[in-house]
Amino acid sequence: MASPDLTDRDWPIDEAPGRDVRAVIPEDFRLRSGERLAAAEVVGRLHGPGQGPLVVVAGGISSGRFAARWWSWAVKSGGPVDLDRVRVLAFDLLPGRNDPGVTITTADQARLLAMLLDAAGEPRVEAFVGASYGGCIGLAFAAAFPERNGQLTVISAAHRTHAAATAWRGVQRRLLAFARDCGREAEGVALARELAMATYRTPEEFALRFAPTPPAEAGGPYPVCDYLIARGAAYAELTSAARWISLSDSLDRHAVEPEAVRCPLTVVGFTSDRLVPIEDSRELAARAPDLRRLVEAPSIFGHDAFLKERELVGRVLHGALSPLYATSHREIAA
């Protein structure tokens, strides 16, 4: 659903100690669509101490197992998701970059996560922190595996997709397919990324950052266009059209009954988010059986607020996870 201004190549080196964990996907595994994945395994990465509470962290469709990179300010030693106190598991979303497209749901992603947990010998997750697409997976995981999930924090995500978000993503998918079929896939990915970035952020931010300076000739880029073009070019080498179409479509298929999410739930929504309207966050919170907290906040960053509003999101994460920190401290002291 969202991605930071930084590309994978711009992220800081993953300095936090960690190790990869892998789960072989059985040959008889089928997605809800009946399709098979081309990938032979699910890959995750564990950070943090050798023992202690396990926290799953999942982000937008361009995130992956290196949570200490794409959410470096949050997932670190002493951070809101404190790697000195808890173990963190993040995982690569499927399909992979080089895999053909498939019809995959957030429930499928939750099943793949359960497979990874089994392979890692982890029967239970004490907390799941999901932002954007990762929040959708968190809701699907909590509904499908209630006995395996302790608590859930959902940021910039809801129990269903909104028609306006589907409209924007639908245009992106058609653009991706058109460019791929014309043999200009990289250009299509770049243009789709430009359109996506325009929906992640707000008109207010663009007005503050970019002067309406006309180009010399009609059709030339305005300053805000230069920004979007740079973001698109940086992203073109990082994903394929088929993968983006699959994950974008997965967002629009997402649907979880809030009543099925029975774990303690924290919901964070931003009033400027055009992809996940605050009304949907409110409905999720109102219908959830065990709501711990609903946080509503303004932000000039729109859907990308989960990446940019460090102070507010950091406080929420620390508040949600602090009981685990206390548990971890007692275990270490013992």
TORKOL-4160 file (C-alpha; in steps of 0.2 Angstrom, whole numbers, padded with zeros to 4 digits, m for minus):
334
<pt num="1" X="0000" Y="0000" Z="0000"/>
<pt num="2" X="0014" Y="0012" Z="0004"/>
<pt num="3" X="0033" Y="0013" Z="0003"/>
<pt num="4" X="0045" Y="0026" Z="0010"/>
<pt num="5" X="0054" Y="0039" Z="m0001"/>
<pt num="6" X="0069" Y="0028" Z="0002"/>
<pt num="7" X="0072" Y="0014" Z="m0010"/>
<pt num="8" X="0080" Y="m0003" Z="m0005"/>
<pt num="9" X="0097" Y="0004" Z="m0010"/>
<pt num="10" X="0095" Y="0019" Z="0001"/>
<pt num="11" X="0091" Y="0010" Z="0017"/>
<pt num="12" X="0105" Y="0009" Z="0030"/>
<pt num="13" X="0115" Y="m0007" Z="0031"/>
<pt num="14" X="0106" Y="m0021" Z="0042"/>
<pt num="15" X="0118" Y="m0019" Z="0057"/>
<pt num="16" X="0106" Y="m0028" Z="0069"/>
<pt num="17" X="0112" Y="m0046" Z="0072"/>
<pt num="18" X="0100" Y="m0057" Z="0064"/>
<pt num="19" X="0098" Y="m0074" Z="0056"/>
<pt num="20" X="0087" Y="m0080" Z="0042"/>
<pt num="21" X="0074" Y="m0094" Z="0044"/>
<pt num="22" X="0066" Y="m0104" Z="0030"/>
<pt num="23" X="0051" Y="m0115" Z="0028"/>
<pt num="24" X="0049" Y="m0127" Z="0013"/>
<pt num="25" X="0032" Y="m0125" Z="0004"/>
<pt num="26" X="0024" Y="m0142" Z="0002"/>
<pt num="27" X="0021" Y="m0147" Z="m0016"/>
<pt num="28" X="0002" Y="m0149" Z="m0012"/>
<pt num="29" X="0001" Y="m0131" Z="m0005"/>
<pt num="30" X="m0012" Y="m0121" Z="m0014"/>
<pt num="31" X="m0018" Y="m0103" Z="m0013"/>
<pt num="32" X="m0036" Y="m0100" Z="m0011"/>
<pt num="33" X="m0037" Y="m0097" Z="m0029"/>
<pt num="34" X="m0031" Y="m0115" Z="m0032"/>
<pt num="35" X="m0015" Y="m0109" Z="m0039"/>
<pt num="36" X="0003" Y="m0114" Z="m0034"/>
<pt num="37" X="0017" Y="m0103" Z="m0030"/>
<pt num="38" X="0033" Y="m0104" Z="m0040"/>
<pt num="39" X="0043" Y="m0101" Z="m0024"/>
<pt num="40" X="0049" Y="m0116" Z="m0015"/>
<pt num="41" X="0051" Y="m0108" Z="0002"/>
<pt num="42" X="0046" Y="m0094" Z="0013"/>
<pt num="43" X="0060" Y="m0084" Z="0020"/>
<pt num="44" X="0060" Y="m0074" Z="0036"/>
<pt num="45" X="0073" Y="m0065" Z="0047"/>
<pt num="46" X="0074" Y="m0066" Z="0066"/>
<pt num="47" X="0082" Y="m0051" Z="0076"/>
<pt num="48" X="0085" Y="m0048" Z="0094"/>
<pt num="49" X="0090" Y="m0059" Z="0110"/>
<pt num="50" X="0091" Y="m0078" Z="0109"/>
<pt num="51" X="0075" Y="m0079" Z="0120"/>
<pt num="52" X="0061" Y="m0068" Z="0125"/>
<pt num="53" X="0044" Y="m0063" Z="0118"/>
<pt num="54" X="0042" Y="m0065" Z="0099"/>
<pt num="55" X="0035" Y="m0050" Z="0089"/>
<pt num="56" X="0030" Y="m0052" Z="0070"/>
<pt num="57" X="0033" Y="m0035" Z="0061"/>
<pt num="58" X="0026" Y="m0033" Z="0043"/>
<pt num="59" X="0024" Y="m0018" Z="0032"/>
<pt num="60" X="0019" Y="m0012" Z="0015"/>
<pt num="61" X="0020" Y="m0022" Z="m0001"/>
<pt num="62" X="0038" Y="m0016" Z="m0004"/>
<pt num="63" X="0044" Y="m0022" Z="0013"/>
<pt num="64" X="0051" Y="m0039" Z="0017"/>
<pt num="65" X="0061" Y="m0048" Z="0030"/>
<pt num="66" X="0074" Y="m0034" Z="0033"/>
<pt num="67" X="0063" Y="m0024" Z="0045"/>
<pt num="68" X="0078" Y="m0017" Z="0053"/>
<pt num="69" X="0081" Y="m0008" Z="0036"/>
<pt num="70" X="0064" Y="m0003" Z="0030"/>
<pt num="71" X="0058" Y="0002" Z="0047"/>
<pt num="72" X="0075" Y="0006" Z="0054"/>
<pt num="73" X="0069" Y="0020" Z="0066"/>
<pt num="74" X="0057" Y="0008" Z="0074"/>
<pt num="75" X="0065" Y="m0009" Z="0074"/>
<pt num="76" X="0081" Y="m0007" Z="0083"/>
<pt num="77" X="0090" Y="m0008" Z="0100"/>
<pt num="78" X="0081" Y="0004" Z="0112"/>
<pt num="79" X="0068" Y="0008" Z="0099"/>
<pt num="80" X="0049" Y="0007" Z="0099"/>
<pt num="81" X="0051" Y="m0011" Z="0094"/>
<pt num="82" X="0066" Y="m0014" Z="0106"/>
<pt num="83" X="0078" Y="m0028" Z="0099"/>
<pt num="84" X="0086" Y="m0028" Z="0117"/>
<pt num="85" X="0069" Y="m0034" Z="0124"/>
<pt num="86" X="0060" Y="m0044" Z="0111"/>
<pt num="87" X="0064" Y="m0056" Z="0096"/>
<pt num="88" X="0057" Y="m0049" Z="0080"/>
<pt num="89" X="0052" Y="m0059" Z="0065"/>
<pt num="90" X="0049" Y="m0051" Z="0048"/>
<pt num="91" X="0046" Y="m0061" Z="0032"/>
<pt num="92" X="0047" Y="m0059" Z="0013"/>
<pt num="93" X="0030" Y="m0057" Z="0005"/>
<pt num="94" X="0026" Y="m0069" Z="m0009"/>
<pt num="95" X="0026" Y="m0070" Z="m0024"/>
<pt num="96" X="0044" Y="m0065" Z="m0026"/>
<pt num="97" X="0051" Y="m0052" Z="m0038"/>
<pt num="98" X="0055" Y="m0065" Z="m0052"/>
<pt num="99" X="0040" Y="m0076" Z="m0049"/>
<pt num="100" X="0025" Y="m0076" Z="m0061"/>
<pt num="101" X="0010" Y="m0067" Z="m0055"/>
<pt num="102" X="m0003" Y="m0077" Z="m0045"/>
<pt num="103" X="m0020" Y="m0073" Z="m0036"/>
<pt num="104" X="m0015" Y="m0072" Z="m0018"/>
<pt num="105" X="m0025" Y="m0066" Z="m0003"/>
<pt num="106" X="m0020" Y="m0059" Z="0014"/>
<pt num="107" X="m0026" Y="m0075" Z="0021"/>
<pt num="108" X="m0014" Y="m0085" Z="0010"/>
<pt num="109" X="0000" Y="m0074" Z="0017"/>
<pt num="110" X="m0006" Y="m0078" Z="0035"/>
<pt num="111" X="m0005" Y="m0096" Z="0031"/>
<pt num="112" X="0013" Y="m0094" Z="0024"/>
<pt num="113" X="0018" Y="m0085" Z="0040"/>
<pt num="114" X="0011" Y="m0100" Z="0050"/>
<pt num="115" X="0021" Y="m0111" Z="0040"/>
<pt num="116" X="0037" Y="m0101" Z="0043"/>
<pt num="117" X="0033" Y="m0101" Z="0062"/>
<pt num="118" X="0031" Y="m0120" Z="0062"/>
<pt num="119" X="0048" Y="m0121" Z="0054"/>
<pt num="120" X="0056" Y="m0110" Z="0067"/>
<pt num="121" X="0048" Y="m0120" Z="0081"/>
<pt num="122" X="0038" Y="m0105" Z="0086"/>
<pt num="123" X="0020" Y="m0110" Z="0092"/>
<pt num="124" X="0014" Y="m0093" Z="0096"/>
<pt num="125" X="0017" Y="m0075" Z="0093"/>
<pt num="126" X="0016" Y="m0063" Z="0108"/>
<pt num="127" X="0013" Y="m0048" Z="0097"/>
<pt num="128" X="0010" Y="m0044" Z="0079"/>
<pt num="129" X="0014" Y="m0026" Z="0072"/>
<pt num="130" X="0007" Y="m0023" Z="0055"/>
<pt num="131" X="0007" Y="m0007" Z="0045"/>
<pt num="132" X="m0002" Y="m0005" Z="0028"/>
<pt num="133" X="m0002" Y="m0022" Z="0019"/>
<pt num="134" X="0006" Y="m0029" Z="0034"/>
<pt num="135" X="m0008" Y="m0024" Z="0045"/>
<pt num="136" X="m0020" Y="m0033" Z="0033"/>
<pt num="137" X="m0010" Y="m0049" Z="0035"/>
<pt num="138" X="m0010" Y="m0046" Z="0054"/>
<pt num="139" X="m0029" Y="m0046" Z="0054"/>
<pt num="140" X="m0030" Y="m0061" Z="0043"/>
<pt num="141" X="m0018" Y="m0070" Z="0054"/>
<pt num="142" X="m0027" Y="m0066" Z="0070"/>
<pt num="143" X="m0043" Y="m0072" Z="0062"/>
<pt num="144" X="m0036" Y="m0088" Z="0055"/>
<pt num="145" X="m0025" Y="m0093" Z="0070"/>
<pt num="146" X="m0032" Y="m0085" Z="0086"/>
<pt num="147" X="m0023" Y="m0097" Z="0097"/>
<pt num="148" X="m0006" Y="m0092" Z="0090"/>
<pt num="149" X="m0008" Y="m0073" Z="0092"/>
<pt num="150" X="m0006" Y="m0063" Z="0108"/>
<pt num="151" X="m0010" Y="m0045" Z="0103"/>
<pt num="152" X="m0011" Y="m0035" Z="0087"/>
<pt num="153" X="m0007" Y="m0017" Z="0082"/>
<pt num="154" X="m0013" Y="m0012" Z="0065"/>
<pt num="155" X="m0007" Y="0005" Z="0058"/>
<pt num="156" X="m0014" Y="0012" Z="0042"/>
<pt num="157" X="m0024" Y="m0003" Z="0038"/>
<pt num="158" X="m0042" Y="m0009" Z="0040"/>
<pt num="159" X="m0053" Y="m0025" Z="0039"/>
<pt num="160" X="m0058" Y="m0021" Z="0021"/>
<pt num="161" X="m0052" Y="m0011" Z="0006"/>
<pt num="162" X="m0060" Y="0005" Z="0001"/>
<pt num="163" X="m0068" Y="0008" Z="m0017"/>
<pt num="164" X="m0057" Y="0023" Z="m0020"/>
<pt num="165" X="m0041" Y="0014" Z="m0016"/>
<pt num="166" X="m0047" Y="0000" Z="m0028"/>
<pt num="167" X="m0050" Y="0013" Z="m0041"/>
<pt num="168" X="m0032" Y="0020" Z="m0040"/>
<pt num="169" X="m0024" Y="0003" Z="m0039"/>
<pt num="170" X="m0035" Y="m0003" Z="m0053"/>
<pt num="171" X="m0027" Y="0010" Z="m0064"/>
<pt num="172" X="m0010" Y="0005" Z="m0059"/>
<pt num="173" X="m0013" Y="m0013" Z="m0063"/>
<pt num="174" X="m0019" Y="m0009" Z="m0080"/>
<pt num="175" X="m0004" Y="0002" Z="m0083"/>
<pt num="176" X="0008" Y="m0011" Z="m0077"/>
<pt num="177" X="m0001" Y="m0024" Z="m0088"/>
<pt num="178" X="m0001" Y="m0013" Z="m0104"/>
<pt num="179" X="0017" Y="m0008" Z="m0102"/>
<pt num="180" X="0023" Y="m0026" Z="m0099"/>
<pt num="181" X="0013" Y="m0032" Z="m0114"/>
<pt num="182" X="0021" Y="m0018" Z="m0125"/>
<pt num="183" X="0038" Y="m0024" Z="m0119"/>
<pt num="184" X="0041" Y="m0008" Z="m0109"/>
<pt num="185" X="0039" Y="m0016" Z="m0092"/>
<pt num="186" X="0052" Y="m0005" Z="m0082"/>
<pt num="187" X="0044" Y="0011" Z="m0089"/>
<pt num="188" X="0027" Y="0004" Z="m0083"/>
<pt num="189" X="0033" Y="0000" Z="m0066"/>
<pt num="190" X="0040" Y="0018" Z="m0064"/>
<pt num="191" X="0024" Y="0026" Z="m0070"/>
<pt num="192" X="0014" Y="0015" Z="m0059"/>
<pt num="193" X="0025" Y="0020" Z="m0044"/>
<pt num="194" X="0023" Y="0038" Z="m0048"/>
<pt num="195" X="0004" Y="0037" Z="m0048"/>
<pt num="196" X="0005" Y="0027" Z="m0032"/>
<pt num="197" X="0016" Y="0040" Z="m0023"/>
<pt num="198" X="0003" Y="0053" Z="m0028"/>
<pt num="199" X="m0010" Y="0043" Z="m0018"/>
<pt num="200" X="0001" Y="0039" Z="m0003"/>
<pt num="201" X="0005" Y="0057" Z="0001"/>
<pt num="202" X="m0007" Y="0072" Z="0003"/>
<pt num="203" X="m0011" Y="0088" Z="m0007"/>
<pt num="204" X="m0005" Y="0098" Z="0008"/>
<pt num="205" X="0012" Y="0091" Z="0008"/>
<pt num="206" X="0014" Y="0093" Z="m0010"/>
<pt num="207" X="0009" Y="0111" Z="m0009"/>
<pt num="208" X="0022" Y="0114" Z="0005"/>
<pt num="209" X="0036" Y="0105" Z="m0004"/>
<pt num="210" X="0034" Y="0110" Z="m0022"/>
<pt num="211" X="0032" Y="0127" Z="m0030"/>
<pt num="212" X="0020" Y="0127" Z="m0045"/>
<pt num="213" X="0034" Y="0133" Z="m0057"/>
<pt num="214" X="0029" Y="0129" Z="m0075"/>
<pt num="215" X="0042" Y="0120" Z="m0086"/>
<pt num="216" X="0048" Y="0129" Z="m0102"/>
<pt num="217" X="0037" Y="0119" Z="m0113"/>
<pt num="218" X="0020" Y="0110" Z="m0112"/>
<pt num="219" X="0023" Y="0092" Z="m0107"/>
<pt num="220" X="0038" Y="0096" Z="m0097"/>
<pt num="221" X="0039" Y="0091" Z="m0078"/>
<pt num="222" X="0034" Y="0102" Z="m0064"/>
<pt num="223" X="0044" Y="0102" Z="m0048"/>
<pt num="224" X="0032" Y="0089" Z="m0040"/>
<pt num="225" X="0034" Y="0079" Z="m0056"/>
<pt num="226" X="0053" Y="0078" Z="m0054"/>
<pt num="227" X="0050" Y="0071" Z="m0037"/>
<pt num="228" X="0038" Y="0058" Z="m0043"/>
<pt num="229" X="0049" Y="0053" Z="m0058"/>
<pt num="230" X="0064" Y="0050" Z="m0046"/>
<pt num="231" X="0054" Y="0039" Z="m0035"/>
<pt num="232" X="0047" Y="0029" Z="m0050"/>
<pt num="233" X="0064" Y="0027" Z="m0058"/>
<pt num="234" X="0071" Y="0021" Z="m0041"/>
<pt num="235" X="0058" Y="0008" Z="m0039"/>
<pt num="236" X="0058" Y="0001" Z="m0057"/>
<pt num="237" X="0073" Y="m0010" Z="m0053"/>
<pt num="238" X="0065" Y="m0017" Z="m0037"/>
<pt num="239" X="0050" Y="m0026" Z="m0043"/>
<pt num="240" X="0041" Y="m0034" Z="m0058"/>
<pt num="241" X="0025" Y="m0030" Z="m0065"/>
<pt num="242" X="0018" Y="m0047" Z="m0062"/>
<pt num="243" X="0023" Y="m0046" Z="m0043"/>
<pt num="244" X="0015" Y="m0029" Z="m0041"/>
<pt num="245" X="m0001" Y="m0034" Z="m0049"/>
<pt num="246" X="m0002" Y="m0049" Z="m0038"/>
<pt num="247" X="0001" Y="m0039" Z="m0022"/>
<pt num="248" X="m0010" Y="m0024" Z="m0027"/>
<pt num="249" X="m0024" Y="m0036" Z="m0031"/>
<pt num="250" X="m0022" Y="m0045" Z="m0015"/>
<pt num="251" X="m0025" Y="m0028" Z="m0006"/>
<pt num="252" X="m0042" Y="m0026" Z="m0015"/>
<pt num="253" X="m0047" Y="m0044" Z="m0011"/>
<pt num="254" X="m0043" Y="m0041" Z="0008"/>
<pt num="255" X="m0058" Y="m0044" Z="0019"/>
<pt num="256" X="m0059" Y="m0049" Z="0037"/>
<pt num="257" X="m0073" Y="m0049" Z="0049"/>
<pt num="258" X="m0068" Y="m0038" Z="0064"/>
<pt num="259" X="m0078" Y="m0049" Z="0075"/>
<pt num="260" X="m0066" Y="m0063" Z="0071"/>
<pt num="261" X="m0051" Y="m0054" Z="0077"/>
<pt num="262" X="m0053" Y="m0059" Z="0096"/>
<pt num="263" X="m0035" Y="m0054" Z="0102"/>
<pt num="264" X="m0032" Y="m0037" Z="0111"/>
<pt num="265" X="m0031" Y="m0025" Z="0097"/>
<pt num="266" X="m0024" Y="m0007" Z="0094"/>
<pt num="267" X="m0029" Y="0002" Z="0079"/>
<pt num="268" X="m0020" Y="0018" Z="0072"/>
<pt num="269" X="m0028" Y="0028" Z="0059"/>
<pt num="270" X="m0023" Y="0045" Z="0051"/>
<pt num="271" X="m0037" Y="0057" Z="0046"/>
<pt num="272" X="m0028" Y="0062" Z="0030"/>
<pt num="273" X="m0026" Y="0044" Z="0024"/>
<pt num="274" X="m0035" Y="0043" Z="0007"/>
<pt num="275" X="m0031" Y="0024" Z="0005"/>
<pt num="276" X="m0038" Y="0019" Z="0022"/>
<pt num="277" X="m0051" Y="0032" Z="0027"/>
<pt num="278" X="m0052" Y="0035" Z="0045"/>
<pt num="279" X="m0070" Y="0029" Z="0045"/>
<pt num="280" X="m0064" Y="0012" Z="0041"/>
<pt num="281" X="m0052" Y="0012" Z="0055"/>
<pt num="282" X="m0066" Y="0018" Z="0067"/>
<pt num="283" X="m0077" Y="0004" Z="0061"/>
<pt num="284" X="m0064" Y="m0009" Z="0064"/>
<pt num="285" X="m0061" Y="m0003" Z="0081"/>
<pt num="286" X="m0080" Y="m0002" Z="0085"/>
<pt num="287" X="m0083" Y="m0020" Z="0079"/>
<pt num="288" X="m0068" Y="m0028" Z="0087"/>
<pt num="289" X="m0072" Y="m0039" Z="0102"/>
<pt num="290" X="m0056" Y="m0034" Z="0112"/>
<pt num="291" X="m0051" Y="m0016" Z="0107"/>
<pt num="292" X="m0037" Y="m0010" Z="0117"/>
<pt num="293" X="m0035" Y="0007" Z="0110"/>
<pt num="294" X="m0040" Y="0017" Z="0094"/>
<pt num="295" X="m0028" Y="0031" Z="0090"/>
<pt num="296" X="m0033" Y="0044" Z="0077"/>
<pt num="297" X="m0021" Y="0058" Z="0072"/>
<pt num="298" X="m0019" Y="0071" Z="0058"/>
<pt num="299" X="m0004" Y="0070" Z="0047"/>
<pt num="300" X="0002" Y="0079" Z="0032"/>
<pt num="301" X="0010" Y="0062" Z="0026"/>
<pt num="302" X="m0007" Y="0053" Z="0022"/>
<pt num="303" X="m0005" Y="0035" Z="0021"/>
<pt num="304" X="0014" Y="0035" Z="0023"/>
<pt num="305" X="0011" Y="0042" Z="0040"/>
<pt num="306" X="0016" Y="0025" Z="0048"/>
<pt num="307" X="0033" Y="0028" Z="0040"/>
<pt num="308" X="0035" Y="0047" Z="0044"/>
<pt num="309" X="0026" Y="0051" Z="0060"/>
<pt num="310" X="0040" Y="0043" Z="0071"/>
<pt num="311" X="0035" Y="0051" Z="0088"/>
<pt num="312" X="0017" Y="0047" Z="0088"/>
<pt num="313" X="0019" Y="0029" Z="0080"/>
<pt num="314" X="0034" Y="0026" Z="0092"/>
<pt num="315" X="0023" Y="0030" Z="0107"/>
<pt num="316" X="0009" Y="0019" Z="0102"/>
<pt num="317" X="0021" Y="0004" Z="0098"/>
<pt num="318" X="0030" Y="0007" Z="0115"/>
<pt num="319" X="0014" Y="0007" Z="0124"/>
<pt num="320" X="0007" Y="m0008" Z="0115"/>
<pt num="321" X="0023" Y="m0018" Z="0118"/>
<pt num="322" X="0029" Y="m0012" Z="0135"/>
<pt num="323" X="0020" Y="m0027" Z="0144"/>
<pt num="324" X="0031" Y="m0038" Z="0134"/>
<pt num="325" X="0047" Y="m0028" Z="0139"/>
<pt num="326" X="0042" Y="m0031" Z="0157"/>
<pt num="327" X="0041" Y="m0049" Z="0154"/>
<pt num="328" X="0057" Y="m0050" Z="0145"/>
<pt num="329" X="0066" Y="m0040" Z="0159"/>
<pt num="330" X="0060" Y="m0052" Z="0172"/>
<pt num="331" X="0065" Y="m0067" Z="0162"/>
<pt num="332" X="0083" Y="m0060" Z="0159"/>
<pt num="333" X="0084" Y="m0056" Z="0178"/>
<pt num="334" X="0079" Y="m0073" Z="0183"/>
